[in-house]
Amino acid sequence: MVAFLIGLLALGAKLSLSAQAATLKKVTGSKASLNLKSQRLVAKAATKQTKKSTGKKRKTTSKRSQAASRLENLSKLPWPENVTQLAGSGAVLVLDNHVDRKGPKELYSLNPDKPYVPASILKLVTAAAALDILGPDYEFRTDFALDDDGGLWVVGHGDPFLVSEELCLAIEKLASLGLKQVENIYLDTSYFEPDLVLDGNTFTSNPYDAYNGALGINFNTVSYLIDKGGRVVESDKCTPLTSITLDLASKNKPKKKRARAGAYRLNIAESPKVAEEQSGLIIKALLEKYGVKVNGQVVLGQVLPRSITPLYSHVNSRNLENMLADVLEFSNNYMTNQIFLIMGAEVYGAPATMEKGRQAVMDYLARNGLSELTLVEGSGLSRNNLVTARQMSEILSVFEPNLHLAKATQDGSVYYKTGTMSDIQTLAGYLLRPDRPGEPLWFVILLNGAYDPGTREKILGLLKAHFVDEPAKAAGDT
């Protein structure tokens, strides 16, 4: 749109130059030539900018066209040369575990034992371990207690899906129990190690980059709306505006123009402590919305005395299995690492640390005869995680009974998890054959480096065509 407007400006300047010259000469004499020269320079600059913008668009379009053409040409090569050429130095592995009792049979293999950065397909590892260690019905809770001085204690246990709607349910319950007034609000986040910063956190405002914590609300991000008048307003009744939300919204506004109307979500990137403070401010605001008077302030870094019995324990409406379906569909880094941390605390005791979570997963792998991975966190956000295609296939073997939790293609023939970072394209999952229901093939695609966008999808399409579509077609012909 900017290039289009610049183009119109340049065209208008060109068309009117001769008319302006005549008028200016009559009115201002010799100075007219200087003004006219300035206008010519403006018109020339605008035309140059238009050509530059158009050139960039053409260059980008040309690069995309060339990339698409390369992928298409390589995909037309005979099998398996097409996959081999597309994957290059990457890894591709397809296994059938249902034809030989001795173990999985390799149907296609390229660099299966070379380590790669997995990105978000690592979430399958965390999901498989969590189902074993915690169990699919594991429930996540947040405790509320009152002391003798009228202080409200909120104790976090790492609920990965403590969103505003869940918190509203909890506050509504407290109000129904007769809570009408509190003094200070004390936050107990001792279930997790304080000030957690994970390997892979890059301190940006992107929601996927959020800090983890024992009492993180809305994935430790802020949400708000910009209305048509440019004002910051609440995104919904359960997500009140706090001073931290307003501050981040202000910092996120364009400097020279009005912010575009719509919904916004930002990571609380300043520090884990600020993220914890945001949770307290939301709790305070919601208590007041539900008619509970708050006389005091939010106090961080407290530990609930053992002598105080919780008034109410809020159990999230989603259990672990439900949450894992969300994790795998939306690739939520925050939720994954919350679960990763909780596993460590459940096995080795609080406070939860990344090392405890890592060790809990390693114990799970050893217990099931699976290879040890280079694992530093549970979501795939860190580039220091490393896996091989064969190691990922082992994870697919134990996760197979739960493949329904993964995303599926529209025709239901592929269940999968993607991993995407700059210069990283990965895919892992299952190919379902219509002639052999209940006996899926496992596939892994690991591409690290400068690949054309869509390379992994093109490879998956070739795998599906060769191992699913063509056998089914052949069976239909007979």
C-alpha positions in Angstrom: 0.0 0.0 0.0 2.9 2.4 0.9 4.5 1.8 -2.5 1.2 2.3 -4.3 0.7 5.7 -2.6 4.2 6.7 -3.3 3.6 5.8 -6.9 0.5 7.9 -7.1 2.4 10.8 -5.6 5.2 10.5 -8.1 2.8 10.2 -11.0 0.9 13.3 -9.8 4.1 15.3 -9.5 5.2 14.3 -13.1 1.9 15.2 -14.7 1.6 18.7 -13.1 5.2 19.9 -13.4 4.8 21.8 -16.7 1.6 23.5 -15.5 3.2 24.4 -12.2 6.3 25.8 -14.0 4.2 28.2 -16.1 2.2 29.5 -13.1 5.3 29.9 -10.9 7.2 31.7 -13.5 4.4 34.3 -13.9 4.0 34.8 -10.2 7.4 34.5 -8.6 9.9 35.2 -11.4 13.4 33.8 -11.0 12.7 31.9 -7.8 10.2 29.7 -9.6 13.0 27.7 -11.2 14.5 26.9 -7.8 11.1 25.7 -6.5 10.5 23.8 -9.6 13.9 22.1 -9.3 13.0 21.1 -5.7 9.7 19.6 -6.9 11.5 17.7 -9.7 13.9 16.2 -7.1 10.9 15.2 -4.9 9.2 13.6 -7.8 12.4 11.8 -8.9 13.0 10.5 -5.3 9.4 9.3 -5.1 9.7 7.6 -8.5 13.0 6.0 -7.3 11.3 4.8 -4.1 8.4 3.3 -6.1 10.8 1.4 -8.4 12.8 0.3 -5.3 9.7 -1.0 -3.5 8.4 -2.7 -6.7 11.8 -4.2 -7.3 11.9 -5.7 -3.8 8.4 -7.2 -4.3 9.5 -8.6 -7.7 12.7 -9.9 -6.2 10.8 -11.6 -3.3 8.2 -13.1 -5.7 11.0 -14.2 -8.0 12.8 -16.0 -5.1 9.6 -17.7 -4.1 8.9 -18.8 -7.6 12.4 -20.1 -8.0 12.2 -22.0 -4.7 8.9 -23.5 -5.7 10.3 -24.5 -9.1 13.3 -26.2 -7.5 11.1 -28.2 -5.1 8.8 -29.2 -7.9 11.6 -30.3 -10.2 13.3 -32.3 -7.5 10.1 -34.0 -6.5 9.7 -35.2 -10.0 12.8 -37.3 -9.8 12.4 -41.1 -9.5 12.0 -42.6 -6.0 14.0 -42.5 -3.8 16.3 -40.0 -5.5 13.6 -37.3 -5.1 13.6 -37.5 -1.3 17.4 -37.9 -1.1 18.0 -34.8 -3.3 15.4 -32.7 -1.4 16.8 -33.7 2.1 20.4 -33.1 1.1 22.5 -33.2 4.3 19.4 -33.7 6.4 17.9 -36.9 7.8 14.8 -38.8 6.8 13.7 -42.1 8.3 10.6 -44.3 7.7 10.1 -47.4 9.7 7.5 -50.2 9.8 7.2 -51.8 13.3 4.5 -54.2 12.4 6.1 -56.6 9.9 9.0 -58.2 11.9 9.0 -59.3 15.5 12.7 -58.7 15.7 12.2 -54.9 15.5 11.3 -52.0 13.2 12.1 -52.5 9.5 13.7 -49.6 7.7 11.7 -48.6 4.6 13.8 -45.5 3.9 16.9 -44.2 5.7 19.1 -41.1 5.2 21.6 -40.0 7.9 19.5 -41.7 10.7 22.2 -41.5 13.3 23.4 -37.9 12.7 22.3 -35.4 15.5 20.2 -32.4 14.6 18.5 -29.5 16.4 14.9 -30.8 16.7 13.0 -27.6 17.4 9.4 -28.3 18.5 9.2 -32.0 17.6 11.0 -32.4 21.0 7.5 -31.8 22.5 6.7 -35.4 21.6 9.5 -36.5 24.0 8.1 -34.4 26.9 4.5 -35.6 26.1 5.5 -39.2 26.1 7.5 -38.9 29.4 4.6 -36.9 31.1 2.0 -39.5 30.2 4.2 -42.1 31.8 5.4 -40.2 34.8 2.4 -38.1 35.7 -0.4 -40.1 34.0 -3.0 -38.9 31.5 -5.5 -38.0 34.3 -3.0 -35.8 36.3 -4.7 -32.7 37.6 -3.1 -29.2 38.1 -4.1 -27.1 41.1 -3.7 -23.7 42.6 -4.4 -23.3 46.4 -6.0 -20.3 48.2 -5.7 -19.9 51.9 -6.6 -17.2 54.5 -4.4 -16.4 57.5 -5.6 -15.0 60.9 -4.9 -11.4 59.8 -7.1 -11.6 56.8 -4.3 -12.1 54.3 -5.0 -14.2 51.2 -2.4 -16.7 50.2 -2.2 -18.0 46.6 0.0 -21.0 46.2 1.1 -21.9 42.6 1.9 -25.5 41.6 2.8 -24.7 38.0 -0.6 -25.1 36.3 0.3 -24.8 32.6 -3.2 -23.5 31.6 -4.0 -21.1 34.4 -5.7 -18.7 32.0 -8.0 -15.8 33.0 -11.1 -17.9 32.5 -9.9 -20.5 35.0 -8.9 -17.8 37.5 -12.4 -16.3 37.2 -13.8 -19.7 38.2 -11.5 -19.8 41.2 -12.3 -16.2 42.3 -16.0 -16.8 41.8 -15.8 -19.9 44.1 -14.0 -17.9 46.8 -16.7 -15.2 46.7 -19.4 -17.9 47.0 -17.6 -19.2 50.1 -18.2 -15.9 51.7 -15.0 -14.1 51.1 -15.8 -10.4 51.2 -12.5 -8.7 52.2 -8.8 -9.4 52.3 -5.7 -7.6 53.5 -2.5 -8.3 51.6 -2.3 -10.9 48.9 0.7 -13.2 49.4 2.1 -15.2 46.4 3.8 -18.5 47.2 5.8 -19.7 44.1 8.2 -21.9 46.0 7.1 -25.0 44.1 9.5 -23.8 41.3 13.0 -22.5 41.5 12.9 -18.7 41.6 13.8 -16.5 38.7 13.8 -19.3 36.1 15.4 -18.4 32.8 15.5 -21.3 30.4 18.1 -22.1 27.8 16.3 -20.7 24.7 14.7 -17.7 26.3 15.7 -14.7 24.2 14.0 -11.9 26.2 11.7 -10.8 23.3 8.1 -9.7 23.5 7.0 -12.7 21.4 4.6 -14.8 23.4 6.4 -18.1 22.6 9.4 -16.6 24.6 7.6 -16.3 28.0 9.3 -17.1 31.3 8.1 -20.1 33.3 7.0 -19.9 36.9 4.9 -21.7 39.6 2.1 -19.1 39.3 2.0 -17.9 35.7 -1.3 -16.5 34.5 -2.1 -16.5 30.7 1.2 -18.1 29.9 3.0 -15.2 31.6 1.9 -12.9 28.8 -0.4 -9.8 28.7 -3.5 -9.5 26.5 -5.4 -6.4 25.5 -7.4 -4.8 22.7 -6.9 -1.6 20.8 -10.3 -0.1 19.9 -11.0 2.0 16.8 -10.2 5.2 18.8 -6.7 3.9 19.6 -7.5 3.2 23.3 -6.2 0.2 25.2 -9.2 -1.8 26.6 -9.7 -5.1 28.3 -9.7 -8.1 25.9 -12.4 -9.8 28.1 -14.0 -9.5 31.5 -11.6 -12.0 33.0 -8.5 -10.2 31.7 -8.3 -6.9 33.6 -5.9 -4.2 32.6 -3.0 -3.8 35.1 -0.3 -1.2 35.3 2.1 -3.7 33.8 -0.3 -4.4 30.9 -0.7 -0.7 30.2 3.1 -0.1 30.4 3.8 -2.9 27.8 1.0 -1.7 25.6 2.4 1.8 25.6 5.9 0.5 24.8 4.4 -1.5 21.9 2.7 1.4 20.3 4.1 2.8 17.0 5.9 6.1 17.6 4.5 8.2 14.8 1.1 6.7 14.1 -1.9 5.2 15.9 -1.7 1.5 16.8 -3.8 -0.7 14.6 -7.1 -1.8 16.2 -7.3 -5.4 17.2 -6.2 -8.0 19.8 -2.6 -8.0 21.1 -0.6 -10.5 23.2 2.9 -9.7 24.5 5.4 -11.6 26.5 6.4 -10.1 29.9 10.0 -10.0 28.9 11.5 -7.7 31.6 12.1 -10.4 34.2 10.5 -13.4 35.9 9.8 -11.2 38.9 7.7 -8.8 36.8 5.8 -11.8 35.4 5.0 -12.9 38.9 3.9 -9.4 39.9 1.5 -9.4 36.9 -0.1 -12.6 38.3 -0.7 -10.9 41.6 -2.1 -7.8 40.1 -4.6 -9.8 38.0 -5.7 -11.7 41.1 -6.2 -8.4 43.0 -8.2 -6.9 40.1 -10.4 -9.9 39.7 -11.1 -10.1 43.5 -12.3 -6.5 43.3 -14.4 -7.2 40.2 -16.2 -10.0 42.2 -16.9 -7.7 45.1 -14.1 -8.7 47.4 -12.4 -5.7 48.9 -8.6 -5.7 48.9 -7.1 -3.4 51.6 -3.5 -4.3 51.1 -0.9 -5.0 48.4 0.5 -7.9 46.5 3.5 -9.4 48.3 5.9 -11.6 46.3 8.3 -14.4 47.4 6.3 -15.8 50.3 5.9 -19.4 51.6 2.6 -20.5 53.1 3.1 -21.4 56.8 2.3 -25.1 57.4 -0.2 -24.1 60.1 -2.5 -22.5 57.5 -5.0 -24.8 55.8 -6.1 -24.0 52.2 -9.6 -22.5 52.0 -10.0 -23.7 48.4 -8.0 -25.7 45.9 -8.8 -24.9 42.3 -8.3 -27.8 39.9 -8.0 -26.9 36.3 -10.8 -28.1 34.1 -8.2 -29.7 31.8 -6.2 -32.7 32.9 -2.8 -33.6 31.5 -4.1 -35.5 28.4 -6.3 -32.5 27.4 -3.4 -30.1 27.8 -1.0 -32.3 25.8 -3.5 -32.2 22.9 -3.3 -28.3 23.1 0.5 -28.5 23.4 0.9 -30.5 20.3 -1.7 -28.6 18.2 -0.5 -25.1 19.1 3.1 -25.9 20.0 3.0 -23.9 23.2 6.5 -23.7 24.6 5.4 -22.3 28.0 2.9 -25.1 28.7 5.5 -27.8 27.6 8.2 -26.6 29.9 5.7 -26.2 32.8 4.9 -29.9 32.4 8.6 -30.6 32.0 9.4 -28.8 35.3 6.5 -30.4 37.2 7.8 -33.9 36.2 11.0 -33.1 38.0 9.3 -31.8 41.1 7.0 -34.9 41.2 9.9 -37.3 40.9 12.6 -35.5 42.9 10.6 -33.1 45.1 10.2 -29.3 45.0 11.4 -26.9 44.0 11.2 -27.8 40.4 14.3 -27.1 38.3 15.3 -27.8 34.7 17.9 -30.3 35.8 15.3 -32.3 37.8 13.0 -32.2 34.8 15.8 -33.4 32.5 16.8 -36.2 34.8 13.1 -37.3 35.2 12.9 -37.6 31.4 16.3 -39.4 31.2 15.1 -41.9 33.8 12.0 -42.5 31.7 14.0 -43.1 28.6 16.3 -45.6 30.4 13.4 -47.3 32.0 11.8 -47.9 28.6 15.0 -49.0 26.9 15.2 -45.8 24.8 18.3 -43.9 23.8 19.5 -40.9 25.9 19.1 -37.5 24.2 21.0 -34.3 24.4 18.2 -32.4 26.2 18.4 -29.1 28.0 14.7 -28.1 28.1 11.5 -29.7 27.1 9.9 -27.6 24.4 12.6 -27.5 21.6 13.1 -23.7 22.1 16.8 -24.2 22.7 19.3 -24.9 19.9 21.4 -26.9 22.3 18.9 -29.8 22.2 20.1 -32.5 19.8 18.4 -35.7 18.5 18.9 -38.2 15.7 16.2 -39.5 13.5 16.6 -43.0 15.0 16.2 -41.5 18.5 13.0 -39.7 17.5 11.7 -42.9 16.0 12.1 -44.6 19.4 9.9 -41.8 20.9 7.3 -42.4 18.2 7.3 -46.1 19.1 6.3 -45.4 22.8 4.0 -42.5 21.8 2.0 -44.5 19.2 -0.9 -45.4 21.5 -1.4 -41.7 22.0 -1.0 -40.6 18.4 -4.5 -39.2 18.5 -3.2 -36.3 20.6 -1.1 -35.1 17.6 -2.3 -32.9 14.8 -3.8 -34.7 11.8 -4.2 -33.9 8.1 -7.7 -33.4 6.9 -7.9 -36.9 5.4 -6.6 -38.5 8.6 -3.7 -40.2 6.9 -0.9 -38.4 8.7 -0.5 -37.6 12.4 2.4 -35.3 13.0 4.3 -32.6 15.0 6.3 -29.9 13.3 9.4 -28.0 14.4 10.3 -24.6 13.0 13.0 -22.2 13.8 15.2 -20.1 11.5 17.1 -22.6 9.3 15.4 -25.5 10.9 12.5 -27.6 9.5 11.6 -30.8 11.2 8.6 -33.2 11.1 7.9 -36.4 13.0 4.8 -38.6 13.2 2.8 -41.4 11.7 1.6 -42.5 8.2 -1.7 -44.4 8.4 -2.3 -46.9 5.7 -5.9 -47.6 4.8 -5.2 -51.2 4.0 -3.5 -51.8 7.4 -5.5 -49.9 10.0 -3.8 -49.8 13.4 -0.4 -50.4 12.0 1.1 -46.9 11.3 4.5 -46.3 9.8 6.8 -43.9 11.8 8.5 -41.1 9.9 11.1 -38.5 10.9 12.4 -35.5 8.9 15.2 -33.4 10.3 16.5 -30.5 8.2 19.0 -28.1 9.6 20.4 -25.4 7.4 19.4 -23.2 4.4 16.5 -25.1 2.8 13.8 -23.7 0.6 10.6 -23.0 2.6 8.3 -26.0 2.3 11.0 -28.6 1.8 9.9 -30.8 4.7 6.2 -30.7 3.5 7.4 -31.7 0.0 9.3 -34.6 1.5 6.3 -35.7 3.6 4.1 -35.5 0.5 6.5 -37.9 -1.3 6.6 -40.3 1.7 2.8 -40.3 1.8 2.5 -40.9 -1.9 5.0 -43.7 -1.9 4.0 -45.5 1.3 0.3 -44.7 1.7 -1.3 -43.6 -1.6 0.5 -45.9 -4.0 0.0 -49.2 -2.0 -3.6 -48.3 -1.5 -4.1 -47.7 -5.2 -2.3 -50.9 -6.1 -4.6 -52.8 -3.7 -7.6 -51.2 -5.3 -6.5 -52.2 -8.8 -6.3 -55.8 -7.8 
